[in-house]
Amino acid sequence: MTDQLQAIGFISSQADHSLYVYHQGSTLIYLLIYVDDIILAGADMQSINRVIQLLQTKFAVKDIGDLTFFLGIEALRDASGLHLSQRRYILDLLTCSKMGKAKPCLTPMSTSQLLSKSDGIPFDDPHLYRSIVGGLQYLSFTRSDVAFAVSKYMHNPLDPHWTAVKYILRYLKSTISHALLIQPSTAVKLHCFSDADWASDRDDRRSVGVFCVYLGKNLIS
């Protein structure tokens, strides 16, 4: 398909080789491919339909309408904009971790607990631990509010680390309806915010930093 897209005028993105960009004059179209699923996005429906027709001459492409679900992410639209939600994905994580009936909490982590890679005994099911934490990493695409907490618990699974992971799951249960809002915006200014906790890592005394990046009103990283 790459050759056909390039023949149409798409260029492969250097940031993500699954993303192709068509930019001719005022027409801008993004095409994202994952195995046999494709997302087409742009402001000009006539140009998008023309791309679909060209692809249909070479491949068995079917237009199923507006985006509603892609790779575990639900796309919900209302007057305020596009909401990207992973509610179903959270439910699966709660089921796999047997946390479906756990007591919800209001924050993704405890501010008083400082974890270390050497404090505690090894967790008895490291496969489950890595599976759940890997799922939480994917979840942070739309739930950036847990990204910092998830990043702290990847190494050397010990019992205190699993307790911290369950803390995140309890928080997700209480905020399962939260979603990432993408709003139309004429402003394309980039705003970055960052903070650091000086020498707070208990194991190597490195500083721990966080950041968030907005494009207009929209959180993008």
Number of C-alpha atoms within 10 A of each C-alpha: 10 12 9 13 18 14 10 13 15 20 18 18 12 9 7 9 11 15 18 21 19 19 12 10 6 8 12 15 20 17 20 16 14 11 6 6 10 17 14 18 16 14 11 12 11 10 14 19 13 11 18 16 15 15 17 13 9 10 12 7 15 11 12 7 6 10 14 12 13 13 9 14 19 18 18 15 14 7 6 10 12 16 19 22 24 26 20 14 19 22 17 14 21 20 12 13 16 11 16 17 10 15 12 17 16 13 17 22 20 11 7 6 9 12 17 18 17 12 12 13 12 16 17 12 12 14 11 14 21 16 14 20 20 13 16 24 19 15 22 18 18 21 20 18 14 21 18 17 20 22 13 16 21 15 11 15 21 22 16 20 24 21 12 20 24 20 22 23 29 24 20 26 22 15 18 18 12 16 20 18 19 17 15 12 10 8 9 11 9 13 13 11 9 9 10 11 11 11 12 14 15 13 11 9 10 12 12 14 12 11 11 13 14 15 15 17 17 17 18 15 13
